[in-house]
Amino acid sequence: MLSTLLSQIVNGLVLGSLIGLIALGYTMVYGIIQLINFAHGEIFMVGAYGGLAMFTYLLPTFIQQQWYLALPLLLIAGAAVAVTVAVLMERFAYRPLRNAPRLAPLITALGVSVALQEAVRVFYPGATAAIPFPNIFVPGTLIIPIGDGVPIKYSGMLLIVVSLALAVGLQLFIERSRMGRAMRATAQDRDVARLMGIDPDRVIVLTFVLGGALAGIGGVLYGGYLNNINIDMGFQNGIFAFTAAVLGGIGSIRGAVVGGLAIGLIKSLGGQYLPGGSAYDYVWIFVVLIAVLVFRPQGFFGETERVRA
């Protein structure tokens, strides 16, 4: 039925927007320092817990009851916690290994991922199981009058709009701002950028700040959409986001967003219409990834690397 198809497309767009938002952090970090930051999914997770902590322990009741007051504060808190963790991660886990063989920071990223999960599990009250997350936006569902009606939660609409707006804003920042030009120069050649007066350390920290802020905002919005969070949400969505970055062309902002939307739609539509149903939706995601890597290894929007003789 048409309404079922459109409902699955809506679900895919909501999930894909979130995945694309997380994937931006992966693709920026890789573009600057060629590091696959497998702990970025946990940055997304701690951002959600940071927003929940703000709501639970710091906001008075009258603010909690007004979404237009609570939502901005939770987004700021989630972004602040995520940025703090991302900057500390860069300073103490990755910077000392910047000139080490590539395997060393990769293993470190996996270790940081596990450490962050266990830290939240141990120190956040009740984090050993899923925790309810408050409704921080207009409650209810919009019914689009097509066929039997296509439902979309208002919080899902918010997630799509905010994710796409932030992605466009990031693209404009990188293309038109002075620091954006410095980021592009550092990505092309760090040593030459340093000779031109650019501080690569400052650029790298800014990259982690931007990626952390986007992930933290995504974590709060995702918690508000599902109305619960858990410590495993970062790993699962982080895998999706890394896959989206590779699918779209790692290092490409536009590719991260398109890859995220593609994965969201594949998961949603594959679970509904392809053999095996939702039990095999992960299979179809990685079948598509393998097919793309076989026929276009650089991804949708990636550039082919030229090896000089």
C-alpha positions as CSV (number, residue, x, y, z in Angstrom):
1,M,0.0,0.0,0.0
2,L,1.1,3.6,-0.7
3,S,0.7,4.7,2.9
4,T,2.9,1.9,4.1
5,L,5.6,2.7,1.5
6,L,5.5,6.4,2.5
7,S,5.5,5.6,6.2
8,Q,8.7,3.5,5.7
9,I,10.3,6.4,3.7
10,V,9.5,8.8,6.5
11,N,11.1,6.4,9.0
12,G,14.1,6.1,6.8
13,L,14.5,9.8,6.5
14,V,14.3,10.3,10.2
15,L,17.0,7.6,10.9
16,G,19.0,8.7,7.9
17,S,19.1,12.3,9.0
18,L,20.5,11.3,12.4
19,I,23.1,8.9,10.9
20,G,24.2,11.7,8.5
21,L,24.6,14.1,11.5
22,I,26.9,11.6,13.3
23,A,28.7,10.7,10.0
24,L,29.8,14.3,9.6
25,G,32.1,13.9,12.7
26,Y,33.7,10.8,11.2
27,T,34.3,12.3,7.8
28,M,35.7,15.6,9.2
29,V,38.2,13.9,11.5
30,Y,39.3,11.5,8.7
31,G,39.6,14.4,6.3
32,I,41.9,16.3,8.6
33,I,44.1,13.7,10.2
34,Q,43.2,10.4,8.4
35,L,41.9,8.9,11.6
36,I,38.9,6.7,11.8
37,N,37.5,7.7,15.2
38,F,35.5,4.7,16.2
39,A,34.8,6.4,19.6
40,H,32.7,9.1,17.8
41,G,29.5,7.0,18.3
42,E,30.1,7.2,22.1
43,I,30.4,11.0,21.8
44,F,26.9,10.9,20.4
45,M,25.9,8.7,23.4
46,V,27.4,10.9,26.1
47,G,25.8,13.9,24.6
48,A,22.4,12.3,25.1
49,Y,23.2,11.5,28.7
50,G,24.5,15.1,29.2
51,G,21.1,16.5,28.0
52,L,19.3,14.0,30.2
53,A,21.4,15.0,33.2
54,M,20.6,18.7,32.6
55,F,16.9,17.9,32.5
56,T,16.9,15.6,35.5
57,Y,19.2,17.4,37.9
58,L,19.4,21.1,36.9
59,L,16.2,22.3,35.4
60,P,13.4,23.5,37.6
61,T,10.0,22.0,37.1
62,F,8.4,25.0,35.3
63,I,11.1,24.9,32.7
64,Q,10.8,21.1,32.2
65,Q,7.1,21.6,31.4
66,Q,7.8,24.1,28.6
67,W,9.4,22.5,25.7
68,Y,10.5,25.8,24.1
69,L,12.5,26.6,27.2
70,A,13.8,23.0,27.9
71,L,14.8,22.1,24.3
72,P,17.5,24.8,23.7
73,L,19.0,24.1,27.2
74,L,19.2,20.4,26.6
75,L,20.7,20.9,23.2
76,I,23.3,23.2,24.7
77,A,24.0,20.8,27.5
78,G,24.3,17.8,25.2
79,A,26.6,19.6,22.8
80,A,28.8,21.0,25.7
81,V,29.3,17.5,27.3
82,A,30.0,15.9,23.9
83,V,32.5,18.7,23.0
84,T,34.3,18.4,26.3
85,V,34.7,14.7,25.9
86,A,35.8,15.0,22.3
87,V,38.4,17.6,23.1
88,L,39.8,15.6,26.0
89,M,39.9,12.5,23.7
90,E,41.8,14.4,21.1
91,R,44.3,15.9,23.6
92,F,45.1,12.9,25.7
93,A,44.3,9.9,23.4
94,Y,45.0,10.9,19.8
95,R,47.5,13.8,19.8
96,P,50.3,11.8,21.4
97,L,49.9,9.2,18.7
98,R,49.6,11.6,15.7
99,N,52.9,10.4,14.2
100,A,52.6,6.8,15.3
101,P,51.7,4.0,12.8
102,R,48.1,4.1,11.9
103,L,47.2,1.0,13.7
104,A,48.0,2.6,17.1
105,P,45.4,5.4,17.0
106,L,42.8,3.0,15.6
107,I,43.2,0.6,18.5
108,T,43.2,3.5,20.9
109,A,39.9,4.7,19.4
110,L,38.4,1.3,20.1
111,G,39.7,1.4,23.6
112,V,38.3,4.9,24.2
113,S,34.9,3.7,22.9
114,V,34.7,0.9,25.4
115,A,36.0,3.1,28.2
116,L,33.3,5.7,27.6
117,Q,30.6,3.1,27.6
118,E,31.8,1.6,30.8
119,A,32.3,5.0,32.5
120,V,28.6,5.9,31.7
121,R,27.5,2.5,32.9
122,V,29.3,2.8,36.2
123,F,28.8,6.5,37.1
124,Y,25.4,7.5,35.6
125,P,22.6,6.4,37.9
126,G,20.5,3.6,36.3
127,A,22.6,3.4,33.1
128,T,22.8,-0.4,33.3
129,A,19.5,-0.4,31.5
130,A,17.5,1.8,29.1
131,I,16.5,5.1,30.7
132,P,13.4,7.1,29.8
133,F,14.1,10.4,28.0
134,P,11.7,13.3,28.3
135,N,9.6,14.5,25.4
136,I,11.4,17.8,24.7
137,F,9.3,18.9,21.7
138,V,5.7,19.3,20.7
139,P,4.0,16.0,21.6
140,G,1.9,14.0,19.2
141,T,2.0,12.9,15.5
142,L,1.2,14.6,12.3
143,I,-0.9,12.6,9.9
144,I,-0.1,13.4,6.3
145,P,-3.4,12.8,4.3
146,I,-2.1,10.4,1.7
147,G,-3.8,7.0,1.3
148,D,-4.7,5.8,4.7
149,G,-2.6,8.5,6.3
150,V,1.2,8.7,6.8
151,P,2.2,9.4,10.4
152,I,5.3,11.3,11.4
153,K,6.1,12.4,14.9
154,Y,6.7,16.1,15.4
155,S,10.0,15.2,17.1
156,G,10.9,13.2,14.0
157,M,10.3,16.3,11.9
158,L,12.5,18.3,14.2
159,L,15.3,15.8,13.9
160,I,15.2,15.9,10.1
161,V,15.0,19.8,9.9
162,V,17.8,20.4,12.5
163,S,20.1,17.7,11.0
164,L,19.8,19.1,7.4
165,A,20.2,22.7,8.6
166,L,23.3,21.9,10.6
167,A,24.8,20.0,7.6
168,V,24.2,22.9,5.3
169,G,25.6,25.3,7.9
170,L,28.7,23.2,8.3
171,Q,29.2,23.1,4.5
172,L,28.9,26.9,4.3
173,F,31.3,27.3,7.2
174,I,34.0,25.1,5.6
175,E,33.6,26.8,2.2
176,R,33.3,30.4,3.1
177,S,34.9,31.1,6.5
178,R,38.6,31.7,7.3
179,M,38.8,28.7,9.7
180,G,37.0,26.6,7.0
181,R,39.7,27.5,4.5
182,A,42.3,26.6,7.2
183,M,40.6,23.2,7.7
184,R,40.7,22.5,3.9
185,A,44.3,23.5,3.7
186,T,45.3,21.3,6.7
187,A,43.4,18.4,5.1
188,Q,45.4,18.8,1.9
189,D,48.9,19.2,3.4
190,R,49.5,19.8,7.1
191,D,53.1,20.7,6.7
192,V,52.5,23.3,4.0
193,A,49.6,24.7,5.9
194,R,51.9,25.2,8.9
195,L,54.3,27.1,6.7
196,M,51.5,29.4,5.6
197,G,50.8,30.4,9.2
198,I,48.0,27.9,10.0
199,D,48.2,26.2,13.4
200,P,47.3,22.5,12.6
201,D,46.7,21.7,16.3
202,R,44.1,24.5,16.5
203,V,42.4,23.3,13.3
204,I,42.3,19.7,14.6
205,V,40.8,20.7,17.9
206,L,38.2,22.8,16.1
207,T,37.4,19.7,14.0
208,F,36.7,17.7,17.1
209,V,34.7,20.5,18.6
210,L,32.4,20.7,15.6
211,G,32.0,17.0,15.3
212,G,31.3,16.7,19.0
213,A,28.7,19.4,19.0
214,L,26.9,17.9,16.1
215,A,26.9,14.4,17.7
216,G,25.8,15.8,21.1
217,I,22.8,17.7,19.5
218,G,22.0,14.5,17.6
219,G,22.0,12.5,20.8
220,V,19.5,14.8,22.5
221,L,17.2,14.9,19.4
222,Y,17.4,11.1,19.1
223,G,16.5,10.6,22.8
224,G,13.6,13.0,22.4
225,Y,12.4,11.0,19.4
226,L,12.6,7.5,20.9
227,N,11.9,8.7,24.5
228,N,14.6,6.5,25.9
229,I,18.4,6.1,25.7
230,N,21.0,3.4,26.5
231,I,24.7,3.0,26.5
232,D,24.6,0.8,23.4
233,M,23.0,3.5,21.2
234,G,26.4,5.0,20.3
235,F,27.9,1.8,19.1
236,Q,25.0,0.8,16.8
237,N,24.5,4.3,15.3
238,G,28.2,4.8,15.2
239,I,28.6,1.8,12.9
240,F,25.8,3.1,10.7
241,A,27.4,6.5,10.6
242,F,30.9,5.1,9.7
243,T,29.2,3.1,6.9
244,A,27.4,6.2,5.7
245,A,30.7,8.2,5.6
246,V,32.4,5.4,3.6
247,L,29.3,5.0,1.3
248,G,29.1,8.7,0.6
249,G,32.9,9.2,0.2
250,I,34.8,9.6,3.5
251,G,36.1,13.2,3.7
252,S,33.0,14.6,1.9
253,I,30.4,16.6,3.9
254,R,27.8,16.1,1.2
255,G,28.6,12.4,1.0
256,A,28.1,11.9,4.7
257,V,24.6,13.3,4.6
258,V,23.6,11.4,1.4
259,G,25.2,8.2,2.8
260,G,23.2,8.6,6.0
261,L,19.9,9.1,4.2
262,A,20.7,6.1,1.9
263,I,21.3,3.8,4.9
264,G,18.2,5.0,6.7
265,L,16.1,4.3,3.6
266,I,17.8,0.9,3.0
267,K,17.2,-0.2,6.6
268,S,13.6,1.0,6.6
269,L,12.5,-0.2,3.1
270,G,14.6,-3.4,3.3
271,G,13.1,-4.4,6.6
272,Q,9.6,-3.9,5.0
273,Y,9.9,-5.3,1.5
274,L,13.1,-7.4,1.1
275,P,13.4,-11.1,2.0
276,G,14.0,-11.8,5.7
277,G,12.2,-8.6,6.8
278,S,13.6,-6.5,9.7
279,A,15.8,-9.5,10.8
280,Y,17.9,-8.9,7.7
281,D,17.9,-5.1,7.3
282,Y,21.6,-4.9,8.5
283,V,22.5,-7.5,5.7
284,W,21.0,-5.3,3.0
285,I,22.9,-2.2,4.2
286,F,26.2,-4.0,4.0
287,V,25.4,-5.7,0.7
288,V,24.9,-2.2,-0.8
289,L,28.1,-1.0,0.9
290,I,30.1,-3.9,-0.6
291,A,28.5,-3.3,-4.1
292,V,29.4,0.4,-4.0
293,L,33.0,-0.3,-2.8
294,V,33.5,-2.8,-5.6
295,F,32.3,-0.5,-8.4
296,R,33.1,2.9,-6.9
297,P,35.7,2.4,-4.1
298,Q,35.8,6.2,-3.4
299,G,32.1,6.3,-2.5
300,F,29.4,8.5,-4.1
301,F,31.2,11.8,-3.7
302,G,34.7,10.9,-2.8
303,E,37.7,11.7,-5.1
304,T,40.0,9.1,-6.5
305,E,43.4,9.4,-4.8
306,R,46.3,9.9,-7.3
307,V,49.5,8.2,-6.4
308,R,52.5,10.1,-7.6
309,A,55.5,8.2,-8.9
